[in-house]
């Protein structure tokens, strides 16, 4: 039953994300993005991460989408016009796909080799009692830290620099929206 519900929400998330990308009207695209965020929140609930689901709905489906719609309405964006036609559109697509392929190759090539060595050193068959004991320890550790602790520790220790870069990027987007609004007014 849970797997079926997961597949339904996952399919809805993929379809609504695709519709978000394919919409020419910016407001319609933002509304499809909201539906994507809600379906992702439902998937988080299925994973027993209710706090993350609540944050997903409050922050992304709520605050960020209000900000997007505010900027769209402020800039009075209508339908997107297709400026690129023919060969220039194909060239841009080839460049973007090429850059993504290079990025995927770099990620594949330069991933830490430690993971591969750990997998190769792991026993093919483990003692069931050992597996059960390890699972119990993992559950006790997760219960002690909770979902919030499991999220906060890596976010503010390992990923502190990307977190700060993201906050600076959001600040730059807000400043840019204000500058564009003042220029058009």
N, CA and C atoms as an extended XYZ file, in Angstrom:
555
Properties=species:S:1:pos:R:3:atomname:S:1:resname:S:1:resid:I:1 pbc="F F F"
N         0.820       -1.194        0.000 N   UNK     1
C         0.000        0.000        0.000 CA  UNK     1
C         0.868        1.264        0.000 C   UNK     1
N         1.877        1.294        0.882 N   UNK     2
C         2.752        2.461        0.958 CA  UNK     2
C         3.512        2.660       -0.341 C   UNK     2
N         3.926        1.551       -0.936 N   UNK     3
C         4.670        1.646       -2.192 CA  UNK     3
C         3.785        2.204       -3.304 C   UNK     3
N         2.529        1.812       -3.327 N   UNK     4
C         1.606        2.328       -4.338 CA  UNK     4
C         1.387        3.827       -4.152 C   UNK     4
N         1.201        4.247       -2.905 N   UNK     5
C         1.020        5.677       -2.624 CA  UNK     5
C         2.272        6.453       -3.021 C   UNK     5
N         3.446        5.871       -2.730 N   UNK     6
C         4.696        6.521       -3.131 CA  UNK     6
C         4.748        6.703       -4.643 C   UNK     6
N         4.412        5.646       -5.394 N   UNK     7
C         4.456        5.748       -6.851 CA  UNK     7
C         3.471        6.787       -7.376 C   UNK     7
N         2.315        6.895       -6.749 N   UNK     8
C         1.329        7.895       -7.183 CA  UNK     8
C         1.880        9.307       -6.969 C   UNK     8
N         2.413        9.564       -5.768 N   UNK     9
C         2.953       10.900       -5.490 CA  UNK     9
C         4.205       11.191       -6.316 C   UNK     9
N         5.035       10.181       -6.530 N   UNK    10
C         6.239       10.384       -7.343 CA  UNK    10
C         5.862       10.699       -8.786 C   UNK    10
N         4.890        9.969       -9.328 N   UNK    11
C         4.449       10.235      -10.700 CA  UNK    11
C         3.838       11.630      -10.803 C   UNK    11
N         3.042       12.007       -9.806 N   UNK    12
C         2.452       13.343       -9.826 CA  UNK    12
C         3.522       14.418       -9.725 C   UNK    12
N         4.557       14.175       -8.921 N   UNK    13
C         5.649       15.146       -8.802 CA  UNK    13
C         6.378       15.307      -10.125 C   UNK    13
N         6.652       14.203      -10.802 N   UNK    14
C         7.366       14.274      -12.084 CA  UNK    14
C         6.510       14.970      -13.140 C   UNK    14
N         5.229       14.616      -13.204 N   UNK    15
C         4.346       15.219      -14.210 CA  UNK    15
C         4.161       16.711      -13.943 C   UNK    15
N         3.929       17.081      -12.688 N   UNK    16
C         3.730       18.506      -12.403 CA  UNK    16
C         5.020       19.305      -12.585 C   UNK    16
N         6.177       18.699      -12.323 N   UNK    17
C         7.445       19.394      -12.587 CA  UNK    17
C         7.641       19.592      -14.085 C   UNK    17
N         7.288       18.580      -14.872 N   UNK    18
C         7.397       18.720      -16.329 CA  UNK    18
C         6.444       19.795      -16.837 C   UNK    18
N         5.227       19.826      -16.304 N   UNK    19
C         4.283       20.867      -16.710 CA  UNK    19
C         4.751       22.249      -16.269 C   UNK    19
N         5.430       22.320      -15.138 N   UNK    20
C         5.997       23.599      -14.688 CA  UNK    20
C         7.016       24.115      -15.693 C   UNK    20
N         7.839       23.230      -16.189 N   UNK    21
C         8.874       23.627      -17.149 CA  UNK    21
C         8.264       24.004      -18.492 C   UNK    21
N         7.212       23.307      -18.897 N   UNK    22
C         6.652       23.496      -20.234 CA  UNK    22
C         5.652       24.650      -20.341 C   UNK    22
N         5.248       25.240      -19.215 N   UNK    23
C         4.271       26.327      -19.264 CA  UNK    23
C         4.890       27.601      -19.808 C   UNK    23
N         4.129       28.312      -20.634 N   UNK    24
C         4.593       29.591      -21.152 CA  UNK    24
C         4.175       30.734      -20.231 C   UNK    24
N         3.091       30.553      -19.510 N   UNK    25
C         2.622       31.566      -18.578 CA  UNK    25
C         3.344       31.367      -17.244 C   UNK    25
N         3.960       32.426      -16.741 N   UNK    26
C         4.776       32.321      -15.528 CA  UNK    26
C         3.939       31.986      -14.299 C   UNK    26
N         2.724       32.499      -14.212 N   UNK    27
C         1.873       32.206      -13.062 CA  UNK    27
C         1.458       30.740      -13.070 C   UNK    27
N         1.109       30.212      -14.227 N   UNK    28
C         0.762       28.788      -14.324 CA  UNK    28
C         1.953       27.909      -13.963 C   UNK    28
N         3.135       28.303      -14.403 N   UNK    29
C         4.339       27.540      -14.059 CA  UNK    29
C         4.567       27.547      -12.553 C   UNK    29
N         4.347       28.689      -11.909 N   UNK    30
C         4.519       28.770      -10.458 CA  UNK    30
C         3.504       27.890       -9.735 C   UNK    30
N         2.281       27.833      -10.228 N   UNK    31
C         1.270       26.984       -9.598 CA  UNK    31
C         1.589       25.499       -9.776 C   UNK    31
N         2.123       25.116      -10.922 N   UNK    32
C         2.553       23.725      -11.100 CA  UNK    32
C         3.729       23.414      -10.184 C   UNK    32
N         4.585       24.394       -9.938 N   UNK    33
C         5.692       24.187       -9.006 CA  UNK    33
C         5.175       23.985       -7.583 C   UNK    33
N         4.107       24.686       -7.219 N   UNK    34
C         3.486       24.481       -5.907 CA  UNK    34
C         2.971       23.051       -5.784 C   UNK    34
N         2.322       22.543       -6.823 N   UNK    35
C         1.828       21.163       -6.760 CA  UNK    35
C         2.980       20.166       -6.669 C   UNK    35
N         4.104       20.475       -7.308 N   UNK    36
C         5.286       19.622       -7.175 CA  UNK    36
C         5.775       19.618       -5.737 C   UNK    36
N         5.812       20.784       -5.112 N   UNK    37
C         6.270       20.876       -3.725 CA  UNK    37
C         5.353       20.113       -2.780 C   UNK    37
N         4.046       20.175       -3.009 N   UNK    38
C         3.118       19.436       -2.158 CA  UNK    38
C         3.281       17.927       -2.326 C   UNK    38
N         3.495       17.469       -3.536 N   UNK    39
C         3.687       16.027       -3.722 CA  UNK    39
C         5.002       15.567       -3.104 C   UNK    39
N         6.033       16.401       -3.148 N   UNK    40
C         7.284       16.052       -2.467 CA  UNK    40
C         7.086       16.020       -0.953 C   UNK    40
N         6.280       16.920       -0.425 N   UNK    41
C         5.982       16.894        1.009 CA  UNK    41
C         5.254       15.607        1.386 C   UNK    41
N         4.363       15.148        0.533 N   UNK    42
C         3.675       13.882        0.801 CA  UNK    42
C         4.660       12.714        0.807 C   UNK    42
N         5.637       12.754       -0.071 N   UNK    43
C         6.665       11.702       -0.082 CA  UNK    43
C         7.482       11.757        1.202 C   UNK    43
N         7.776       12.961        1.697 N   UNK    44
C         8.490       13.080        2.972 CA  UNK    44
C         7.673       12.482        4.116 C   UNK    44
N         6.365       12.671        4.093 N   UNK    45
C         5.513       12.075        5.128 CA  UNK    45
C         5.594       10.555        5.053 C   UNK    45
N         5.608       10.009        3.853 N   UNK    46
C         5.746        8.557        3.702 CA  UNK    46
C         7.076        8.055        4.251 C   UNK    46
N         8.093        8.900        4.248 N   UNK    47
C         9.412        8.521        4.764 CA  UNK    47
C         9.551        8.808        6.262 C   UNK    47
N         8.432        9.111        6.935 N   UNK    48
C         8.413        9.443        8.365 CA  UNK    48
C         9.253       10.672        8.688 C   UNK    48
N         9.279       11.625        7.796 N   UNK    49
C         9.982       12.885        8.035 CA  UNK    49
C         8.948       14.010        8.018 C   UNK    49
N         8.082       14.007        9.038 N   UNK    50
C         6.991       14.969        9.076 CA  UNK    50
C         7.490       16.400        9.208 C   UNK    50
N         8.571       16.601        9.940 N   UNK    51
C         9.108       17.955       10.081 CA  UNK    51
C         9.581       18.494        8.735 C   UNK    51
N        10.284       17.660        7.984 N   UNK    52
C        10.765       18.088        6.666 CA  UNK    52
C         9.578       18.372        5.746 C   UNK    52
N         8.520       17.569        5.850 N   UNK    53
C         7.323       17.806        5.036 CA  UNK    53
C         6.682       19.142        5.401 C   UNK    53
N         6.606       19.433        6.694 N   UNK    54
C         6.021       20.709        7.117 CA  UNK    54
C         6.861       21.883        6.640 C   UNK    54
N         8.173       21.754        6.736 N   UNK    55
C         9.056       22.816        6.249 CA  UNK    55
C         8.921       22.964        4.735 C   UNK    55
N         8.790       21.849        4.030 N   UNK    56
C         8.613       21.877        2.572 CA  UNK    56
C         7.374       22.691        2.209 C   UNK    56
N         6.281       22.436        2.919 N   UNK    57
C         5.036       23.145        2.617 CA  UNK    57
C         5.131       24.610        3.036 C   UNK    57
N         5.638       24.865        4.239 N   UNK    58
C         5.678       26.245        4.731 CA  UNK    58
C         6.670       27.112        3.973 C   UNK    58
N         7.878       26.594        3.778 N   UNK    59
C         8.924       27.417        3.179 CA  UNK    59
C         8.802       27.448        1.665 C   UNK    59
N         8.803       26.285        1.029 N   UNK    60
C         8.838       26.270       -0.430 CA  UNK    60
C         7.473       26.520       -1.046 C   UNK    60
N         6.474       25.740       -0.649 N   UNK    61
C         5.157       25.921       -1.252 CA  UNK    61
C         4.500       27.200       -0.756 C   UNK    61
N         4.923       27.694        0.390 N   UNK    62
C         4.347       28.916        0.924 CA  UNK    62
C         5.164       30.142        0.615 C   UNK    62
N         6.231       30.336        1.363 N   UNK    63
C         6.985       31.592        1.303 CA  UNK    63
C         7.687       31.812       -0.025 C   UNK    63
N         8.391       30.819       -0.518 N   UNK    64
C         9.139       31.000       -1.768 CA  UNK    64
C         8.183       31.201       -2.941 C   UNK    64
N         7.071       30.476       -2.958 N   UNK    65
C         6.134       30.651       -4.065 CA  UNK    65
C         5.436       32.002       -3.990 C   UNK    65
N         5.166       32.488       -2.790 N   UNK    66
C         4.614       33.844       -2.664 CA  UNK    66
C         5.620       34.854       -3.199 C   UNK    66
N         6.901       34.643       -2.894 N   UNK    67
C         7.943       35.529       -3.418 CA  UNK    67
C         7.996       35.460       -4.946 C   UNK    67
N         7.950       34.246       -5.504 N   UNK    68
C         7.949       34.101       -6.966 CA  UNK    68
C         6.757       34.822       -7.581 C   UNK    68
N         5.571       34.586       -7.043 N   UNK    69
C         4.377       35.218       -7.602 CA  UNK    69
C         4.421       36.732       -7.426 C   UNK    69
N         4.964       37.203       -6.323 N   UNK    70
C         5.118       38.639       -6.110 CA  UNK    70
C         6.014       39.248       -7.182 C   UNK    70
N         7.133       38.602       -7.460 N   UNK    71
C         8.051       39.108       -8.486 CA  UNK    71
C         7.397       39.046       -9.861 C   UNK    71
N         6.693       37.959      -10.150 N   UNK    72
C         6.018       37.830      -11.450 CA  UNK    72
C         4.988       38.945      -11.620 C   UNK    72
N         4.176       39.172      -10.595 N   UNK    73
C         3.160       40.214      -10.685 CA  UNK    73
C         3.801       41.604      -10.715 C   UNK    73
N         4.880       41.781       -9.958 N   UNK    74
C         5.547       43.079       -9.897 CA  UNK    74
C         6.167       43.444      -11.241 C   UNK    74
N         6.758       42.462      -11.895 N   UNK    75
C         7.388       42.724      -13.186 CA  UNK    75
C         6.402       42.670      -14.342 C   UNK    75
N         5.152       42.278      -14.046 N   UNK    76
C         4.102       42.209      -15.052 CA  UNK    76
C         4.521       41.325      -16.225 C   UNK    76
N         4.962       40.132      -15.892 N   UNK    77
C         5.376       39.196      -16.932 CA  UNK    77
C         4.154       38.551      -17.554 C   UNK    77
N         4.103       38.555      -18.835 N   UNK    78
C         3.027       37.887      -19.541 CA  UNK    78
C         3.494       36.525      -19.999 C   UNK    78
N         3.101       36.166      -21.189 N   UNK    79
C         3.537       34.893      -21.743 CA  UNK    79
C         4.957       35.018      -22.245 C   UNK    79
N         5.702       33.932      -22.102 N   UNK    80
C         7.086       33.927      -22.570 CA  UNK    80
C         7.092       33.894      -24.089 C   UNK    80
N         7.884       34.767      -24.666 N   UNK    81
C         8.003       34.758      -26.121 CA  UNK    81
C         9.246       33.971      -26.495 C   UNK    81
N         9.145       33.268      -27.575 N   UNK    82
C        10.274       32.462      -28.020 CA  UNK    82
C        11.181       33.335      -28.874 C   UNK    82
N        12.273       33.829      -28.279 N   UNK    83
C        13.204       34.685      -28.998 CA  UNK    83
C        14.120       33.879      -29.906 C   UNK    83
N        14.417       32.675      -29.503 N   UNK    84
C        15.358       31.856      -30.277 CA  UNK    84
C        14.575       30.927      -31.197 C   UNK    84
N        14.962       30.893      -32.424 N   UNK    85
C        14.291       30.038      -33.399 CA  UNK    85
C        15.337       29.310      -34.218 C   UNK    85
N        14.970       28.135      -34.664 N   UNK    86
C        15.796       27.400      -35.613 CA  UNK    86
C        17.138       26.973      -35.075 C   UNK    86
N        18.199       27.360      -35.796 N   UNK    87
C        19.556       26.896      -35.504 CA  UNK    87
C        20.059       27.393      -34.156 C   UNK    87
N        19.704       28.607      -33.767 N   UNK    88
C        20.187       29.114      -32.479 CA  UNK    88
C        19.574       28.337      -31.317 C   UNK    88
N        18.326       27.918      -31.457 N   UNK    89
C        17.685       27.112      -30.424 CA  UNK    89
C        18.349       25.747      -30.305 C   UNK    89
N        18.651       25.137      -31.433 N   UNK    90
C        19.328       23.837      -31.434 CA  UNK    90
C        20.733       23.972      -30.857 C   UNK    90
N        21.436       25.038      -31.209 N   UNK    91
C        22.790       25.242      -30.693 CA  UNK    91
C        22.777       25.429      -29.177 C   UNK    91
N        21.825       26.195      -28.667 N   UNK    92
C        21.729       26.390      -27.221 CA  UNK    92
C        21.423       25.076      -26.512 C   UNK    92
N        20.556       24.278      -27.100 N   UNK    93
C        20.230       22.978      -26.516 CA  UNK    93
C        21.445       22.066      -26.492 C   UNK    93
N        22.205       22.045      -27.574 N   UNK    94
C        23.406       21.206      -27.637 CA  UNK    94
C        24.431       21.651      -26.597 C   UNK    94
N        24.597       22.963      -26.434 N   UNK    95
C        25.554       23.473      -25.447 CA  UNK    95
C        25.126       23.081      -24.034 C   UNK    95
N        23.852       23.241      -23.716 N   UNK    96
C        23.367       22.905      -22.375 CA  UNK    96
C        23.493       21.413      -22.103 C   UNK    96
N        23.109       20.583      -23.059 N   UNK    97
C        23.235       19.133      -22.884 CA  UNK    97
C        24.701       18.738      -22.757 C   UNK    97
N        25.574       19.369      -23.526 N   UNK    98
C        27.006       19.085      -23.423 CA  UNK    98
C        27.566       19.441      -22.061 C   UNK    98
N        27.174       20.608      -21.542 N   UNK    99
C        27.633       21.006      -20.207 CA  UNK    99
C        27.128       20.053      -19.130 C   UNK    99
N        25.878       19.617      -19.253 N   UNK   100
C        25.355       18.647      -18.295 CA  UNK   100
C        26.085       17.315      -18.393 C   UNK   100
N        26.420       16.890      -19.605 N   UNK   101
C        27.166       15.642      -19.776 CA  UNK   101
C        28.558       15.746      -19.157 C   UNK   101
N        29.214       16.888      -19.341 N   UNK   102
C        30.540       17.088      -18.734 CA  UNK   102
C        30.430       17.065      -17.211 C   UNK   102
N        29.391       17.700      -16.680 N   UNK   103
C        29.201       17.709      -15.229 CA  UNK   103
C        28.950       16.303      -14.690 C   UNK   103
N        28.099       15.542      -15.365 N   UNK   104
C        27.840       14.169      -14.928 CA  UNK   104
C        29.091       13.310      -15.014 C   UNK   104
N        29.884       13.494      -16.061 N   UNK   105
C        31.134       12.744      -16.178 CA  UNK   105
C        32.090       13.109      -15.048 C   UNK   105
N        32.174       14.403      -14.732 N   UNK   106
C        33.062       14.833      -13.646 CA  UNK   106
C        32.601       14.262      -12.310 C   UNK   106
N        31.288       14.254      -12.074 N   UNK   107
C        30.781       13.666      -10.839 CA  UNK   107
C        31.082       12.176      -10.772 C   UNK   107
N        30.913       11.499      -11.903 N   UNK   108
C        31.176       10.059      -11.938 CA  UNK   108
C        32.662        9.775      -11.779 C   UNK   108
N        33.491       10.566      -12.405 N   UNK   109
C        34.935       10.306      -12.426 CA  UNK   109
C        35.607       10.664      -11.110 C   UNK   109
N        35.173       11.738      -10.484 N   UNK   110
C        35.878       12.244       -9.313 CA  UNK   110
C        35.142       12.005       -7.998 C   UNK   110
N        34.257       11.015       -7.952 N   UNK   111
C        33.646       10.664       -6.672 CA  UNK   111
C        34.692       10.004       -5.797 C   UNK   111
N        34.548       10.124       -4.496 N   UNK   112
C        35.558        9.521       -3.618 CA  UNK   112
C        35.652        8.018       -3.824 C   UNK   112
N        36.861        7.547       -3.941 N   UNK   113
C        37.081        6.123       -4.160 CA  UNK   113
C        36.932        5.329       -2.860 C   UNK   113
N        36.812        6.039       -1.760 N   UNK   114
C        36.659        5.375       -0.469 CA  UNK   114
C        35.378        4.547       -0.437 C   UNK   114
N        34.307        5.058       -1.033 N   UNK   115
C        33.054        4.325       -1.047 CA  UNK   115
C        33.206        3.009       -1.786 C   UNK   115
N        33.884        3.046       -2.919 N   UNK   116
C        34.090        1.818       -3.683 CA  UNK   116
C        34.934        0.821       -2.898 C   UNK   116
N        35.946        1.308       -2.188 N   UNK   117
C        36.778        0.384       -1.417 CA  UNK   117
C        36.003       -0.193       -0.237 C   UNK   117
N        35.121        0.596        0.380 N   UNK   118
C        34.311        0.078        1.478 CA  UNK   118
C        33.347       -0.990        0.988 C   UNK   118
N        32.777       -0.774       -0.181 N   UNK   119
C        31.853       -1.763       -0.725 CA  UNK   119
C        32.591       -3.047       -1.067 C   UNK   119
N        33.782       -2.928       -1.620 N   UNK   120
C        34.520       -4.133       -2.000 CA  UNK   120
C        35.014       -4.904       -0.780 C   UNK   120
N        35.228       -4.232        0.351 N   UNK   121
C        35.700       -4.910        1.547 CA  UNK   121
C        34.564       -5.463        2.397 C   UNK   121
N        33.342       -5.093        2.107 N   UNK   122
C        32.214       -5.572        2.901 CA  UNK   122
C        31.996       -7.057        2.637 C   UNK   122
N        31.636       -7.802        3.665 N   UNK   123
C        31.395       -9.232        3.445 CA  UNK   123
C        30.144       -9.436        2.603 C   UNK   123
N        30.171      -10.479        1.798 N   UNK   124
C        29.030      -10.755        0.933 CA  UNK   124
C        27.822      -11.182        1.757 C   UNK   124
N        28.061      -11.970        2.803 N   UNK   125
C        26.978      -12.429        3.661 CA  UNK   125
C        27.342      -12.096        5.103 C   UNK   125
N        26.455      -11.409        5.786 N   UNK   126
C        26.714      -11.036        7.172 CA  UNK   126
C        25.887      -11.915        8.100 C   UNK   126
N        26.347      -12.029        9.315 N   UNK   127
C        25.643      -12.776       10.339 CA  UNK   127
C        24.336      -12.044       10.658 C   UNK   127
N        23.180      -12.729       10.646 N   UNK   128
C        21.904      -12.044       10.910 CA  UNK   128
C        21.863      -11.340       12.263 C   UNK   128
N        22.505      -11.910       13.271 N   UNK   129
C        22.510      -11.265       14.590 CA  UNK   129
C        23.266       -9.942       14.540 C   UNK   129
N        24.359       -9.905       13.779 N   UNK   130
C        25.134       -8.674       13.640 CA  UNK   130
C        24.326       -7.609       12.909 C   UNK   130
N        23.635       -8.012       11.854 N   UNK   131
C        22.806       -7.076       11.093 CA  UNK   131
C        21.691       -6.526       11.972 C   UNK   131
N        21.063       -7.395       12.770 N   UNK   132
C        19.983       -6.961       13.650 CA  UNK   132
C        20.499       -5.982       14.698 C   UNK   132
N        21.653       -6.284       15.300 N   UNK   133
C        22.227       -5.402       16.319 CA  UNK   133
C        22.596       -4.046       15.721 C   UNK   133
N        23.162       -4.048       14.517 N   UNK   134
C        23.511       -2.787       13.858 CA  UNK   134
C        22.259       -1.976       13.553 C   UNK   134
N        21.196       -2.639       13.137 N   UNK   135
C        19.934       -1.952       12.875 CA  UNK   135
C        19.342       -1.349       14.129 C   UNK   135
N        19.431       -2.077       15.242 N   UNK   136
C        18.933       -1.557       16.513 CA  UNK   136
C        19.719       -0.327       16.950 C   UNK   136
N        21.053       -0.378       16.799 N   UNK   137
C        21.877        0.780       17.153 CA  UNK   137
C        21.537        1.982       16.283 C   UNK   137
N        21.333        1.746       14.997 N   UNK   138
C        20.995        2.844       14.088 CA  UNK   138
C        19.653        3.456       14.458 C   UNK   138
N        18.677        2.616       14.836 N   UNK   139
C        17.372        3.134       15.232 CA  UNK   139
C        17.466        3.937       16.524 C   UNK   139
N        18.267        3.464       17.488 N   UNK   140
C        18.427        4.197       18.740 CA  UNK   140
C        19.111        5.540       18.492 C   UNK   140
N        20.113        5.543       17.606 N   UNK   141
C        20.813        6.787       17.287 CA  UNK   141
C        19.874        7.776       16.606 C   UNK   141
N        19.065        7.281       15.665 N   UNK   142
C        18.123        8.154       14.960 CA  UNK   142
C        17.053        8.672       15.911 C   UNK   142
N        16.611        7.820       16.842 N   UNK   143
C        15.599        8.260       17.802 CA  UNK   143
C        16.168        9.314       18.746 C   UNK   143
N        17.435        9.169       19.114 N   UNK   144
C        18.052       10.139       20.016 CA  UNK   144
C        18.237       11.490       19.339 C   UNK   144
N        18.654       11.478       18.076 N   UNK   145
C        18.888       12.735       17.359 CA  UNK   145
C        17.612       13.294       16.787 C   UNK   145
N        16.738       12.445       16.295 N   UNK   146
C        15.519       12.884       15.644 CA  UNK   146
C        15.788       13.327       14.218 C   UNK   146
N        14.714       13.620       13.507 N   UNK   147
C        14.830       14.029       12.111 CA  UNK   147
C        15.497       15.398       12.004 C   UNK   147
N        15.160       16.294       12.921 N   UNK   148
C        15.718       17.643       12.869 CA  UNK   148
C        17.217       17.614       13.130 C   UNK   148
N        17.630       16.822       14.119 N   UNK   149
C        19.060       16.707       14.400 CA  UNK   149
C        19.810       16.060       13.255 C   UNK   149
N        19.176       15.072       12.631 N   UNK   150
C        19.802       14.427       11.478 CA  UNK   150
C        19.938       15.364       10.295 C   UNK   150
N        19.060       16.350       10.201 N   UNK   151
C        19.149       17.332        9.122 CA  UNK   151
C        20.109       18.463        9.478 C   UNK   151
N        20.040       18.924       10.712 N   UNK   152
C        20.811       20.107       11.092 CA  UNK   152
C        22.309       19.847       11.186 C   UNK   152
N        22.683       18.679       11.673 N   UNK   153
C        24.116       18.406       11.858 CA  UNK   153
C        24.895       18.490       10.551 C   UNK   153
N        24.516       17.767        9.505 N   UNK   154
C        25.294       17.910        8.267 CA  UNK   154
C        25.116       19.270        7.598 C   UNK   154
N        23.917       19.865        7.751 N   UNK   155
C        23.659       21.139        7.086 CA  UNK   155
C        24.573       22.239        7.603 C   UNK   155
N        24.793       22.277        8.900 N   UNK   156
C        25.601       23.347        9.474 CA  UNK   156
C        27.037       22.946        9.772 C   UNK   156
N        27.410       21.708        9.492 N   UNK   157
C        28.795       21.287        9.677 CA  UNK   157
C        29.459       21.010        8.334 C   UNK   157
N        28.917       20.062        7.602 N   UNK   158
C        29.540       19.657        6.338 CA  UNK   158
C        29.184       20.623        5.212 C   UNK   158
N        27.909       21.016        5.133 N   UNK   159
C        27.425       21.811        4.003 CA  UNK   159
C        27.206       23.271        4.375 C   UNK   159
N        28.019       23.817        5.266 N   UNK   160
C        27.839       25.202        5.696 CA  UNK   160
C        28.108       26.190        4.560 C   UNK   160
N        29.162       25.978        3.789 N   UNK   161
C        29.501       26.905        2.700 CA  UNK   161
C        28.425       26.905        1.613 C   UNK   161
N        27.953       25.735        1.121 N   UNK   162
C        26.859       25.789        0.142 CA  UNK   162
C        25.588       26.421        0.709 C   UNK   162
N        25.329       26.221        1.996 N   UNK   163
C        24.166       26.837        2.634 CA  UNK   163
C        24.286       28.356        2.610 C   UNK   163
N        25.451       28.874        2.927 N   UNK   164
C        25.669       30.319        2.915 CA  UNK   164
C        25.629       30.873        1.492 C   UNK   164
N        26.166       30.138        0.529 N   UNK   165
C        26.118       30.578       -0.871 CA  UNK   165
C        24.673       30.658       -1.346 C   UNK   165
N        23.855       29.690       -0.938 N   UNK   166
C        22.440       29.714       -1.300 CA  UNK   166
C        21.743       30.930       -0.701 C   UNK   166
N        22.063       31.264        0.533 N   UNK   167
C        21.437       32.438        1.145 CA  UNK   167
C        21.862       33.722        0.441 C   UNK   167
N        23.118       33.809        0.032 N   UNK   168
C        23.588       34.985       -0.713 CA  UNK   168
C        22.906       35.058       -2.078 C   UNK   168
N        22.712       33.906       -2.719 N   UNK   169
C        22.030       33.867       -4.015 CA  UNK   169
C        20.585       34.339       -3.885 C   UNK   169
N        19.888       33.902       -2.833 N   UNK   170
C        18.520       34.367       -2.614 CA  UNK   170
C        18.476       35.869       -2.336 C   UNK   170
N        19.433       36.360       -1.578 N   UNK   171
C        19.506       37.797       -1.318 CA  UNK   171
C        19.737       38.570       -2.614 C   UNK   171
N        20.621       38.069       -3.473 N   UNK   172
C        20.874       38.727       -4.763 CA  UNK   172
C        19.621       38.721       -5.633 C   UNK   172
N        18.845       37.637       -5.588 N   UNK   173
C        17.606       37.575       -6.372 CA  UNK   173
C        16.598       38.603       -5.883 C   UNK   173
N        16.491       38.766       -4.588 N   UNK   174
C        15.558       39.751       -4.042 CA  UNK   174
C        15.995       41.168       -4.406 C   UNK   174
N        17.283       41.454       -4.278 N   UNK   175
C        17.796       42.782       -4.647 CA  UNK   175
C        17.582       43.033       -6.138 C   UNK   175
N        17.828       42.029       -6.964 N   UNK   176
C        17.606       42.164       -8.404 CA  UNK   176
C        16.155       42.436       -8.739 C   UNK   176
N        15.230       41.776       -8.037 N   UNK   177
C        13.804       42.017       -8.274 CA  UNK   177
C        13.419       43.441       -7.900 C   UNK   177
N        13.968       43.938       -6.806 N   UNK   178
C        13.673       45.317       -6.398 CA  UNK   178
C        14.225       46.305       -7.420 C   UNK   178
N        15.439       46.068       -7.907 N   UNK   179
C        16.043       46.958       -8.905 CA  UNK   179
C        15.218       46.952      -10.188 C   UNK   179
N        14.803       45.762      -10.643 N   UNK   180
C        13.981       45.685      -11.856 CA  UNK   180
C        12.635       46.371      -11.662 C   UNK   180
N        12.055       46.240      -10.487 N   UNK   181
C        10.765       46.877      -10.228 CA  UNK   181
C        10.900       48.393      -10.220 C   UNK   181
N        11.965       48.909       -9.638 N   UNK   182
C        12.169       50.364       -9.614 CA  UNK   182
C        12.445       50.898      -11.011 C   UNK   182
N        13.158       50.109      -11.822 N   UNK   183
C        13.477       50.549      -13.181 CA  UNK   183
C        12.215       50.615      -14.035 C   UNK   183
N        11.284       49.665      -13.846 N   UNK   184
C        10.056       49.640      -14.637 CA  UNK   184
C         9.015       50.630      -14.127 C   UNK   184
N         9.145       51.094      -12.899 N   UNK   185
C         8.126       51.988      -12.324 CA  UNK   185
C         8.275       53.409      -12.789 C   UNK   185
